[in-house]
Amino acid sequence: MVSVPRLVIAAPASNSGKTTVATGLMAAFAARGLAVSPHKVGPDYIDPGYHSLATGRPGRNLDAYMCEPELIAPLFAHGSAGCDLAVVEGVMGLYDGASGQGELASTAQVAKLLKAPVVLVVDASSQSRSVAALVHGFASWDPQVRIGGVILNKVASDRHEALLRDALDESGLPVLGVIRRAPQVATPSRHLGLVPVAERQGDAVEAVRAMGERVRAGCDLDALLALARTAPALPDEPWTPAYASTAPAQGPRPVVAVAGGAAFTFAYAEHAELLTAAGAEVVVFDPLRDEKLPVGTAGLVIGGGFPEMYAPELSANEPLRRAVTELALSGAPVAAECAGLLYLARELDGKPMCGVLDAEARMSERLTLGYRQAVAVSDSPLAAAGTRMRGHEFHRTVLEPGAGPVPAWGMHQPERRVEGYVQRGVHASYLHTHWAASPEVARRFVEHCRAR
């Protein structure tokens, strides 16, 4: 049984203040000495970085599309083990999910799967009595979603607050916090959302501190904690990375080098856990600074991030680019997602990259965004031909050609196409995947590394 107190922080729409409130609550409760488990609904990599900074624990995603609904509670149980409180930041509006698929992957669905009370963050900047109708609509839309209270954001004055409170008295839902309209906490954004924590360092620490102070000053933390404690126990067994484990192998554990640093910040915590459980020694390196791969590297994982922001610096690190190229040409297992795909290309925005793939990448005005259904076109160290996985695309770059002679994936949603590259031991694609849903991927990758 999983009995961690928990809250889901949701909103009627994007840009209502969910990230500020959720991150601020995590920081405020952590400052009280509570062990806080941070979670994010959906495939977002960036917000969990701020959550991690606020709590000192890995930010974890709960994505009911990529991992399917049955895995949400077990993943939550895994991440929140030993904690005093869990805070789950929602995605978009409360009832918004995967396009055309009902509630799938919505914050509402995750809240129901976790049996967690929802706190609705409402941007009250342009309304007064109408806030009651808005909250009533959200609270009554799905009787299985339990909205336990409201936090009013961007409130202009004492008079404005009084009008809002009077209106909400009739709704039967308590006001658990009021946050005044103020200059936005310094969390700069760019083409794919907030700037990741790894790129901001001290500024990010200050931003999280400011969020915590604003929420502590405006919210009833005792009432919020009491609400969290009303969540019933979940009868689910925790997910475990041991699903990827193999029979003990003789000899040393193969070294799997994982790209990190400011240019490659997109990673799910479970991936490294699965690789370790499958028998690998995971070593993180920074392609912006390190001129060599980790000693003994047998396999390479290059996840997502923002190589387009660091193309000159990545290009200037010629020793590492040569090392990556030599490793890939040797047939070593290489798994590259999105940013990793661009790094393996011949060039990115005119700057030389590794040249493993005969393709060129460039920035584009068009945002490619959405969930995908995919099937592996051919065998690779990452997946056997015919392996079906769900994933997510999120980029403003274009790769030409988009698929090699042997593509990585055949896509079946939203349109049929092939995408990515499989050559020698390389599997490179724009598709982000969550290996917790398919632990055999990590097991297969490590077995190929061990066989070298």
GILIN-V682075 format. One record per run of one state. SS is the DSSP state (@ for helix, = for strand, . for the rest). FROM is the first residue (numbers start at 1). TO is the last residue. Records with the same first field share a line. If there is no record, write none. Layout:
SS: FROM-TO  FROM-TO
//
This chain:
.: 1-1  3-5  12-17  32-35  42-45  56-59  63-68  81-84  90-106  115-116  124-129  142-146  156-157  170-174  181-188  191-192  195-196  201-201  220-220  229-233  235-240  245-254  261-265  267-268  278-280  287-296  303-303  305-306  310-310  317-317  330-332  338-338  345-346  349-350  353-359  377-387  401-402  404-408  414-416  424-425  430-431  434-434  438-439  451-452
=: 2-2  6-11  36-41  60-62  85-89  117-123  147-155  175-180  189-190  193-194  219-219  234-234  255-260  266-266  281-286  297-302  304-304  333-337  347-348  351-352  360-376  388-400  403-403  409-413  417-423  426-429  432-433
@: 18-31  46-55  69-80  107-114  130-141  158-169  197-200  202-218  221-228  241-244  269-277  307-309  311-316  318-329  339-344  435-437  440-450
//
